[in-house]
């Protein structure tokens, strides 16, 4: 063991240039002559809400967007959707993403293995897109990589289109559900109003009255007047009966008038007491109480209808105000030069890693020898 460590340490000391330069040269050859260029398309998006501004004033819409951009989570929702399996399946179905990334024209280290699992394809997809959200402005920056300039732009454009459809679908579904709920409640209130109207009209038709309160007061006034006249006639009859016989014409006429008044009073009381369906008489007080209950129910139904109508209109306005749209600030770019591989950066970084690895190995070997 000690001899192996000595030989290894001696080899590294004597062939330091080979140990460092050879891997670096091989990596340089790969980057310069073998690595397939990868192009990057970029776009910028933002979720805009119509809340807080007039729909006819573009400047107020812009101000409301900027002021509320940092206080919503819709941008994070868009980011999560772009990085989801659903987006990957959509892109693969629309653009044949799998076929492009596993193309034979790509080098062995950059392309997607032909025999890959679904999870590997998903991880490869995530490594070839970048979605960042600015915490202050909620501006979404989307970058997509591909082995062809136009395909990189096509991936970016397809993601933007699908994300916009996703946001619109969510907002439309929420707005539709709110409006449907408010509309359903309004229809219930409206049906109660119609029922209250129908019951009141049926009551008026049943007892042949328009306003039992006014009509009852009028009937009672007539009855009181008739009773007062009856009392007066009876007093007159009592007076003349003392001085005249029952066969006298004056006595006979007063009796006829009293009988007529009594008949009229009975008829008037029949008008005041409305018969029920079962034949039992309904007093004026009961008639007025029932009518008053129906009126109160109708008034409550009208108030509920007015409040429901206001609520429905508010729900419509609120649903519109809270609609959100994915606005494209910067359209997907068509790259002219490849973004990857970054040859100078990668070679420099790889050289630093080699030096660090060489130093660590020498330290480890020296430490083991001391032990």
DOKEBA-423984 format. One record per residue (C-alpha): residue in three letters; residue number from 0; x, y, z. Coordinates in Angstrom, 1 decimal. Each point is the difference from the previous one (the first is absolute). Layout:
BEGIN
r, k, u, v, w
ALA, NUM, X, Y, Z $
...
This chain:
BEGIN
r, k, u, v, w
UNK, 0, 0.0, 0.0, 0.0 $
UNK, 1, 2.8, 2.4, 0.9 $
UNK, 2, 1.8, -0.8, -3.2 $
UNK, 3, -3.2, 0.8, -2.1 $
UNK, 4, -0.4, 3.3, 1.8 $
UNK, 5, 3.7, 0.8, -0.7 $
UNK, 6, -0.3, -0.9, -3.6 $
UNK, 7, -3.2, 2.0, -0.4 $
UNK, 8, 1.5, 3.0, 1.7 $
UNK, 9, 3.2, -0.3, -2.1 $
UNK, 10, -2.1, -0.3, -3.2 $
UNK, 11, -2.0, 3.1, 0.7 $
UNK, 12, 3.2, 2.0, 0.8 $
UNK, 13, 1.9, -1.2, -3.1 $
UNK, 14, -3.0, 0.2, -2.4 $
UNK, 15, -1.8, 3.0, 1.4 $
UNK, 16, -0.5, 1.5, -3.4 $
UNK, 17, -1.5, -3.1, -1.4 $
UNK, 18, -2.4, -0.4, 3.0 $
UNK, 19, -1.2, 3.5, -0.5 $
UNK, 20, 0.4, 0.8, -3.6 $
UNK, 21, -1.3, -3.2, -1.6 $
UNK, 22, -3.5, 0.1, 1.5 $
UNK, 23, -0.2, 3.7, -0.7 $
UNK, 24, 1.0, -0.6, -3.7 $
UNK, 25, -2.5, -2.8, -0.4 $
UNK, 26, -2.8, 2.2, 1.4 $
UNK, 27, 1.1, 2.9, -2.2 $
UNK, 28, -0.1, -2.3, -3.1 $
UNK, 29, -3.5, -1.1, 1.0 $
UNK, 30, -1.2, 3.6, 0.5 $
UNK, 31, 1.5, 1.3, -3.2 $
UNK, 32, -0.5, -2.8, -2.5 $
UNK, 33, -2.6, -2.4, 1.4 $
UNK, 34, -2.5, 1.8, 2.2 $
UNK, 35, -3.2, 0.9, -1.8 $
UNK, 36, -0.9, 3.7, 0.2 $
UNK, 37, -3.0, 0.8, 2.1 $
UNK, 38, -2.1, 3.2, -0.7 $
UNK, 39, -2.0, 1.8, 2.6 $
UNK, 40, -3.2, 2.0, -0.6 $
UNK, 41, -1.2, 2.5, 2.6 $
UNK, 42, -3.3, 1.6, 0.8 $
UNK, 43, -1.4, 2.1, 2.8 $
UNK, 44, -3.5, -0.2, 1.4 $
UNK, 45, -2.2, 1.6, 2.6 $
UNK, 46, -3.4, -0.7, 1.5 $
UNK, 47, -2.2, 3.0, -0.4 $
UNK, 48, -3.2, 0.6, 2.0 $
UNK, 49, -2.8, 2.4, -0.9 $
UNK, 50, -0.7, 0.7, 3.7 $
UNK, 51, 0.5, 3.6, 1.1 $
UNK, 52, -0.2, 1.7, -3.3 $
UNK, 53, -2.5, 1.0, -2.7 $
UNK, 54, -0.3, -2.4, -2.8 $
UNK, 55, 0.0, 2.9, -2.5 $
UNK, 56, 3.1, 1.7, 1.4 $
UNK, 57, 3.2, -1.9, -1.0 $
UNK, 58, 2.2, 2.1, 2.3 $
UNK, 59, -2.1, -0.9, 3.0 $
UNK, 60, 0.3, -3.7, -1.0 $
UNK, 61, 3.7, 0.3, -0.1 $
UNK, 62, 0.2, 1.8, 3.3 $
UNK, 63, -2.2, -2.6, 1.7 $
UNK, 64, 2.1, -2.8, -1.5 $
UNK, 65, 3.3, 1.5, 1.3 $
UNK, 66, -1.4, 0.8, 3.4 $
UNK, 67, -1.5, -3.4, 0.6 $
UNK, 68, 2.6, -2.1, -1.7 $
UNK, 69, 2.0, -0.7, 3.1 $
UNK, 70, -3.0, -1.1, 2.1 $
UNK, 71, -1.3, -3.0, -2.0 $
UNK, 72, 1.0, -3.6, -0.5 $
UNK, 73, -1.2, -0.3, -3.6 $
UNK, 74, 3.5, 0.2, -1.3 $
UNK, 75, 1.1, -2.9, 2.3 $
UNK, 76, -3.0, -1.9, -1.4 $
UNK, 77, 1.1, 0.6, -3.5 $
UNK, 78, 3.6, -1.1, 0.9 $
UNK, 79, -1.3, -3.2, 1.6 $
UNK, 80, -2.2, -0.8, -3.1 $
UNK, 81, 2.9, 0.6, -2.4 $
UNK, 82, 2.1, -2.5, 2.1 $
UNK, 83, -2.8, -2.6, 0.2 $
UNK, 84, -0.5, -3.4, -1.7 $
UNK, 85, -3.0, 1.4, -1.8 $
UNK, 86, 2.0, 2.6, -1.8 $
UNK, 87, 2.6, -2.6, -0.9 $
UNK, 88, -2.6, -2.3, -1.5 $
UNK, 89, -1.6, 2.9, -1.9 $
UNK, 90, 3.3, 1.0, -1.5 $
UNK, 91, 0.9, -3.6, -0.9 $
UNK, 92, -3.4, -0.4, -1.7 $
UNK, 93, 0.2, 3.3, -1.9 $
UNK, 94, 3.7, 0.3, -0.9 $
UNK, 95, 1.3, -3.6, 0.5 $
UNK, 96, 2.4, 1.3, 2.7 $
UNK, 97, 1.2, -3.5, 0.7 $
UNK, 98, 1.0, -0.6, -3.6 $
UNK, 99, 1.9, 3.3, -0.1 $
UNK, 100, 2.0, -0.5, 3.2 $
UNK, 101, 0.9, -3.6, -0.9 $
UNK, 102, 0.9, 0.8, -3.6 $
UNK, 103, 3.0, -1.8, -1.5 $
UNK, 104, 1.4, 3.4, -1.0 $
UNK, 105, 0.7, 0.8, 3.6 $
UNK, 106, 3.2, -1.2, 1.7 $
UNK, 107, 0.0, -2.9, 2.4 $
UNK, 108, 0.4, 2.1, 3.2 $
UNK, 109, -2.6, 2.7, -0.9 $
UNK, 110, -2.9, -2.0, -1.4 $
UNK, 111, -2.7, -1.9, 1.8 $
UNK, 112, 0.5, -3.8, 0.1 $
UNK, 113, -2.3, -1.9, -2.3 $
UNK, 114, -0.7, -2.5, 2.8 $
UNK, 115, -1.1, 2.3, 2.7 $
UNK, 116, -2.7, 0.0, 2.6 $
UNK, 117, -2.7, 2.6, 0.3 $
UNK, 118, 1.7, 1.5, 3.1 $
UNK, 119, 3.3, 0.3, -1.9 $
UNK, 120, -1.8, 1.9, -2.8 $
UNK, 121, -1.5, 2.3, 2.5 $
UNK, 122, 3.3, 0.7, 1.7 $
UNK, 123, 1.6, 0.7, -3.4 $
UNK, 124, -2.9, 2.4, -0.9 $
UNK, 125, 0.5, 1.9, 3.3 $
UNK, 126, 3.8, 0.3, -0.7 $
UNK, 127, -0.8, 1.5, -3.4 $
UNK, 128, -2.4, 2.7, 1.1 $
UNK, 129, 0.4, 2.8, 2.6 $
UNK, 130, -2.9, 1.8, 1.6 $
UNK, 131, 0.7, 2.9, 2.4 $
UNK, 132, -2.4, 2.3, 1.8 $
UNK, 133, 1.1, 3.5, 1.1 $
UNK, 134, -1.1, 0.4, 3.6 $
UNK, 135, -0.5, 3.7, -0.3 $
UNK, 136, -1.9, 0.3, -3.4 $
UNK, 137, -1.2, -3.6, -0.4 $
UNK, 138, 1.5, 0.1, -3.5 $
UNK, 139, 0.4, -3.6, -1.4 $
UNK, 140, 3.1, -0.7, -2.0 $
UNK, 141, -0.1, -3.2, -2.1 $
UNK, 142, 3.0, -1.5, -1.8 $
UNK, 143, -0.1, -3.1, -2.1 $
UNK, 144, 2.8, -2.0, -1.6 $
UNK, 145, 0.1, -2.1, -3.1 $
UNK, 146, 2.4, -1.2, -2.6 $
UNK, 147, -1.6, 2.3, -2.6 $
UNK, 148, -0.7, 3.7, 0.0 $
UNK, 149, -3.5, -0.2, -1.3 $
UNK, 150, -0.9, -3.0, 2.2 $
UNK, 151, 1.2, 1.8, 3.1 $
UNK, 152, -2.3, 2.9, -0.9 $
UNK, 153, -2.8, -2.4, -0.8 $
UNK, 154, 0.3, -1.6, 3.5 $
UNK, 155, -0.1, 3.4, 1.6 $
UNK, 156, -3.0, 1.2, -2.0 $
UNK, 157, -1.9, -3.2, 0.7 $
UNK, 158, 0.6, 0.3, 3.7 $
UNK, 159, -1.2, 3.6, 0.0 $
UNK, 160, -3.1, -0.9, -1.9 $
UNK, 161, -0.9, -2.9, 2.2 $
UNK, 162, 0.7, 2.0, 3.2 $
UNK, 163, -2.2, 2.8, -1.2 $
UNK, 164, -2.8, -2.5, -0.7 $
UNK, 165, 0.5, -1.5, 3.5 $
UNK, 166, -0.3, 3.4, 1.7 $
UNK, 167, -3.0, 0.9, -2.0 $
UNK, 168, -1.7, -3.3, 0.7 $
UNK, 169, 0.5, 0.3, 3.7 $
UNK, 170, -1.3, 3.6, 0.1 $
UNK, 171, -3.0, -0.8, -2.2 $
UNK, 172, -0.9, -3.1, 2.1 $
UNK, 173, 0.1, 2.1, 3.2 $
UNK, 174, -1.9, 2.8, -1.5 $
UNK, 175, -2.6, -2.4, -1.4 $
UNK, 176, -0.5, -1.8, 3.3 $
UNK, 177, -0.4, 3.3, 1.9 $
UNK, 178, -2.6, 1.3, -2.5 $
UNK, 179, -1.8, -3.4, -0.2 $
UNK, 180, -0.3, 0.0, 3.8 $
UNK, 181, -1.2, 3.6, 0.1 $
UNK, 182, -2.4, -0.7, -2.8 $
UNK, 183, -1.4, -3.1, 1.7 $
UNK, 184, -0.6, 1.9, 3.2 $
UNK, 185, -1.7, 2.8, -1.9 $
UNK, 186, -2.3, -2.4, -1.8 $
UNK, 187, -1.0, -1.5, 3.4 $
UNK, 188, -0.8, 3.5, 1.3 $
UNK, 189, -1.9, 0.9, -3.2 $
UNK, 190, -2.1, -3.2, 0.3 $
UNK, 191, -0.9, 1.0, 3.6 $
UNK, 192, -1.0, 3.4, -1.2 $
UNK, 193, -2.3, -1.5, -2.7 $
UNK, 194, -1.5, -2.4, 2.6 $
UNK, 195, -0.7, 2.9, 2.3 $
UNK, 196, -1.7, 1.9, -2.8 $
UNK, 197, -2.0, -3.0, -1.0 $
UNK, 198, -1.2, -0.6, 3.6 $
UNK, 199, -1.1, 3.6, 0.4 $
UNK, 200, -1.9, 0.1, -3.3 $
UNK, 201, -1.6, -3.3, 0.9 $
UNK, 202, -1.1, 1.3, 3.3 $
UNK, 203, -1.5, 3.2, -1.6 $
UNK, 204, -1.8, -2.1, -2.6 $
UNK, 205, -1.3, -2.5, 2.6 $
UNK, 206, -1.6, 2.6, 2.3 $
UNK, 207, -0.7, 2.5, -2.9 $
UNK, 208, 1.8, 2.8, 1.8 $
UNK, 209, 2.7, 2.3, -1.1 $
UNK, 210, 1.0, 1.4, 3.4 $
UNK, 211, -1.7, -1.7, 2.9 $
UNK, 212, 1.2, 2.8, 2.4 $
UNK, 213, -1.6, 2.8, -2.0 $
UNK, 214, -3.1, -2.0, -1.0 $
UNK, 215, -0.5, -1.3, 3.6 $
UNK, 216, 0.2, 3.5, 1.4 $
UNK, 217, -2.6, 1.2, -2.6 $
UNK, 218, -2.4, -2.9, 0.7 $
UNK, 219, 0.3, 0.6, 3.7 $
UNK, 220, -0.7, 3.7, -0.5 $
UNK, 221, -3.2, -0.8, -1.9 $
UNK, 222, -1.0, -2.5, 2.6 $
UNK, 223, 0.5, 2.5, 2.8 $
UNK, 224, -2.1, 2.6, -1.9 $
UNK, 225, -2.8, -2.6, -0.6 $
UNK, 226, 0.0, -1.0, 3.6 $
UNK, 227, -0.1, 3.6, 1.1 $
UNK, 228, -3.1, 0.5, -2.3 $
UNK, 229, -1.5, -3.2, 1.3 $
UNK, 230, 0.4, 1.2, 3.6 $
UNK, 231, -1.7, 3.3, -0.9 $
UNK, 232, -2.9, -1.7, -1.7 $
UNK, 233, -0.5, -2.4, 2.9 $
UNK, 234, 0.0, 3.0, 2.4 $
UNK, 235, -2.7, 1.7, -2.2 $
UNK, 236, -2.0, -3.2, 0.0 $
UNK, 237, 0.1, -0.3, 3.7 $
UNK, 238, -1.2, 3.6, 0.3 $
UNK, 239, -3.0, -0.2, -2.3 $
UNK, 240, -1.0, -3.4, 1.2 $
UNK, 241, -1.0, 1.5, 3.3 $
UNK, 242, -2.5, 2.3, -1.7 $
UNK, 243, -1.0, -2.0, -3.0 $
UNK, 244, -1.3, -3.5, -0.6 $
UNK, 245, 1.9, -2.6, -1.9 $
UNK, 246, -2.3, 0.3, -2.9 $
UNK, 247, 0.8, 3.7, -0.5 $
UNK, 248, 1.7, 0.8, -3.4 $
UNK, 249, 2.9, 1.8, 1.7 $
UNK, 250, 0.8, -3.0, 2.2 $
UNK, 251, -0.3, -2.4, -3.0 $
UNK, 252, 2.4, 2.2, -2.1 $
UNK, 253, 2.6, 0.2, 2.9 $
UNK, 254, -0.1, -3.7, 0.4 $
UNK, 255, 0.5, -0.5, -3.7 $
UNK, 256, 3.0, 2.4, 0.1 $
UNK, 257, 1.5, -1.7, 3.0 $
UNK, 258, -0.4, -3.4, -1.7 $
UNK, 259, 1.7, 1.3, -3.1 $
UNK, 260, 2.8, 1.5, 2.0 $
UNK, 261, 0.5, -3.3, 1.9 $
UNK, 262, 0.1, -1.9, -3.3 $
UNK, 263, 2.5, 2.5, -1.4 $
UNK, 264, 2.2, -0.3, 3.1 $
UNK, 265, 0.0, -3.8, -0.2 $
UNK, 266, 0.9, 0.2, -3.7 $
UNK, 267, 2.8, 2.5, 0.8 $
UNK, 268, 1.3, -2.3, 2.7 $
UNK, 269, 0.0, -2.9, -2.5 $
UNK, 270, 2.3, 2.2, -2.2 $
UNK, 271, 2.3, 0.6, 2.9 $
UNK, 272, 0.2, -3.7, 1.0 $
UNK, 273, 1.4, -1.8, -3.1 $
UNK, 274, -0.8, -3.7, -0.2 $
UNK, 275, 2.9, -2.5, -0.1 $
UNK, 276, 0.0, -3.0, -2.4 $
UNK, 277, -1.3, -2.2, 2.8 $
UNK, 278, -2.9, 2.3, 0.6 $
UNK, 279, 1.3, 1.5, 3.3 $
UNK, 280, -0.2, 3.8, 0.1 $
UNK, 281, 3.2, 2.0, 0.0 $
UNK, 282, -0.1, 3.1, 2.2 $
UNK, 283, 1.3, 3.3, -1.3 $
UNK, 284, 2.9, -0.1, 2.4 $
UNK, 285, 1.0, -3.4, -1.2 $
UNK, 286, -0.4, 1.1, -3.6 $
UNK, 287, 2.2, 3.1, 0.6 $
UNK, 288, 2.6, -2.1, 1.9 $
UNK, 289, 0.3, -2.5, -2.8 $
UNK, 290, 0.3, 2.7, -2.6 $
UNK, 291, 2.5, 1.9, 2.1 $
UNK, 292, 2.2, -3.2, 0.3 $
UNK, 293, -0.1, -0.4, -3.8 $
UNK, 294, 0.9, 3.6, -0.5 $
UNK, 295, 3.0, -0.4, 2.4 $
UNK, 296, 1.1, -3.1, -1.8 $
UNK, 297, -0.2, 1.9, -3.3 $
UNK, 298, 1.9, 2.9, 1.3 $
UNK, 299, 2.7, -2.2, 1.4 $
UNK, 300, 0.2, -1.9, -3.3 $
UNK, 301, 0.4, 3.3, -1.9 $
UNK, 302, 2.8, 1.1, 2.4 $
UNK, 303, 1.7, -3.3, -0.4 $
UNK, 304, -0.4, 0.2, -3.8 $
UNK, 305, 1.6, 3.5, 0.0 $
UNK, 306, 2.9, -1.1, 2.2 $
UNK, 307, 0.5, -3.1, -2.1 $
UNK, 308, 0.0, 2.0, -3.2 $
UNK, 309, 2.6, 2.4, 1.4 $
UNK, 310, 2.1, -3.0, 1.2 $
UNK, 311, -0.2, -1.6, -3.5 $
UNK, 312, 1.2, 3.2, -1.7 $
UNK, 313, 2.8, 0.4, 2.6 $
UNK, 314, 1.0, -3.6, -0.7 $
UNK, 315, 0.1, 0.7, -3.7 $
UNK, 316, 2.1, 3.1, 0.5 $
UNK, 317, 2.3, -1.7, 2.5 $
UNK, 318, 0.5, -3.0, -2.3 $
UNK, 319, 1.0, 2.3, -2.8 $
UNK, 320, 2.3, 2.0, 2.2 $
UNK, 321, 1.9, -3.0, 1.2 $
UNK, 322, 0.5, -1.5, -3.4 $
UNK, 323, 3.7, -0.5, -0.7 $
UNK, 324, 1.9, -0.4, -3.2 $
UNK, 325, 3.5, -1.1, -0.8 $
UNK, 326, 1.6, 2.9, -1.9 $
UNK, 327, 3.0, -0.6, -2.2 $
UNK, 328, 2.5, 2.8, 0.9 $
UNK, 329, 2.7, -1.5, -2.3 $
UNK, 330, -0.9, -2.4, -2.8 $
UNK, 331, 2.0, -3.2, -0.4 $
UNK, 332, 3.3, 0.9, -1.6 $
UNK, 333, 1.7, -1.8, -2.9 $
UNK, 334, 3.6, -0.5, 1.0 $
UNK, 335, 2.7, 0.6, -2.5 $
UNK, 336, 2.9, -1.5, 1.9 $
UNK, 337, 0.2, -3.0, 2.2 $
UNK, 338, -0.1, 0.6, 3.8 $
UNK, 339, 1.4, -3.4, 0.9 $
UNK, 340, 2.6, -1.3, 0.3 $
UNK, 341, 1.8, 3.0, 1.4 $
UNK, 342, 3.5, -1.2, -1.0 $
UNK, 343, 2.2, 2.5, 1.8 $
UNK, 344, -2.0, -0.1, 3.2 $
UNK, 345, -0.2, -3.8, 0.1 $
UNK, 346, 3.7, -0.4, -0.8 $
UNK, 347, 1.0, 2.4, 2.7 $
UNK, 348, -2.3, -1.6, 2.6 $
UNK, 349, 1.1, -3.4, -1.0 $
UNK, 350, 3.7, 1.0, 0.4 $
UNK, 351, -0.7, 1.4, 3.5 $
UNK, 352, -1.8, -3.2, 0.9 $
UNK, 353, 3.0, -2.1, -1.2 $
UNK, 354, 2.4, 2.1, 2.0 $
UNK, 355, -2.1, -0.3, 3.1 $
UNK, 356, -0.4, -3.8, -0.5 $
UNK, 357, 3.7, -0.4, -0.5 $
UNK, 358, 0.8, 2.0, 3.2 $
UNK, 359, -2.6, -2.0, 2.0 $
UNK, 360, 1.4, -3.3, -1.2 $
UNK, 361, 3.6, 1.0, 0.8 $
UNK, 362, -1.1, 1.0, 3.5 $
UNK, 363, -1.9, -3.2, 0.6 $
UNK, 364, 2.9, -2.1, -1.2 $
UNK, 365, 2.4, 1.9, 2.2 $
UNK, 366, -2.3, -0.4, 3.0 $
UNK, 367, -0.4, -3.7, -0.5 $
UNK, 368, 3.8, -0.4, -0.3 $
UNK, 369, 0.5, 1.8, 3.3 $
UNK, 370, -2.4, -2.3, 1.7 $
